[in-house]
């Protein structure tokens, strides 16, 4: 038996229960991993609330973790007991001390990357990043800056503004104090961000967005997309290539991963509460 967070009914952070679970041994093509650091993301909140439907109840939330392989199922996996590995995506269930994972969904973590740490932007482009001090926003700003783009970021307060500046934002807008649309127009001398550019919705922490009529995009010559990471790493080779590029940028110093908040795994409810109340910045991690 191991300890895990379980959800028996949908609702607020209080539905996250700390319980014993039986996970068994890995079957063919599977590995058993003892988690060392577990990522907390808004997608976990969506499943907890029922915005996204979990395959069954009760369920263990969580879509990413880093840990040590403790057992390997039969068949070729290329993975050995003792390897440090990470995963993101399906299957759900990372809010646990240990879990069983498909071997083709885990990637080796370079020794230079600490467990808790584990786009088409071109020079001259101007981009706008909302939630610039969040876990994803922080990385986006750094990466875009490194590629030579002018980065405008929006945040909710002065503390987060300071972080966004450190992460490569050339201009930071505190959206609670000024109209970000007017400010972007002022920064860009009325040009706005890239014409014929992309609006990428990569999360919905403020709730499900209202529908957007296609006709409204015509006057702006814009592309609107709502991608999912998992659509870009369908194959094992794509997953390894994407992970390798990310780790290389972390190791070289292009990207600095901010793990600003850590909580014991048993206090996942507190982590969710702080995340939803905008009390966090950077990455939020649970430690078993």
Secondary structure, DSSP 8 states (H G I E B T S, - for coil): -EEEEEESS-SSGGGEEEEEE------TTEEEEEEEEEEE-HHHHHHHHTSS--SSSSB---SEEEEEEEEE-SS--S--TT-EEEEESSS---SBSEEEEEGGGEEE--TTS-TTT-----TT-EEEESSTTBHHHHHHHHHHHHTT-EEEEEESSHHHHHHHHHTT-SEEEETTTS-HHHHHHHHTTT--S-TT-EEE----TT-S-----GGGGGGGT-EEE---GGGS--SHHHHHHHHHHHHHHHHHTS----EEEEEEGGGHHHHHHHHHTT---BEEEEE-
